[in-house]
């Protein structure tokens, strides 16, 4: 079980500063991005009235998330947020699915990935709040209901990044550890494939949906 805690790294110096990157996370993330780009190109190529399986899958996902974003935001500009929320879901979902494939691992099992995604959602949500409310009304919301609540309101907003990031990271990393431990106990026979299916397909899909929906909810809270 020496794999637990072992991290392959790339280290390099840039302008006198040393940078250390998680090699496995970067490679897995690139694989996910290449897959999504190829899927988008193939699904949108030669679209037909009677769609092929790829086109049907793409239309189902696009239609579902477009309706969710429209219903949640209920504003004229809601379609501008649809590509962002849908991309977040697909990126997290495919990343979670990657653990099912032999010799591959989930980028979302790295806290740096989930924190980065949480931070991006946080920035988009608060930028939207400033855009729709105006800077004065946005700043005023931190002093409600009483002015001395500002520190708590500020901490509460920052805590959302930690909450959404650690929830995804904990579920994916926890699943990976459970599968690894059980594999050693039963010598990778019957149970591990079932666990891979459960954590990859079911838990991975649920966590991707929850992450995308929480990101959407944070945006809704800021613009209302």
Secondary structure, 3 states (H helix, E strand, C coil): CCCCCCCCEEEEEECCEEEEEEHHHHHHHHHHHHHHHHHHHHHHCCCCCCCCHHHHHHHHHHHHHHHHHHHHHCCCCHHHHHHHHHHHHHHHHHHHHHHHCCCCCCHHHCHHHHHHHHHHHHHHHHHHHHHHHCHHHHHHHHHCCCHHHHHHHHHHHHHHHHHHHHHHHHHHHHHHHHHHHHHHHHCCCCHHHHHHHHHHHHHHHHHHHHHHHHHHHHHHHHHC
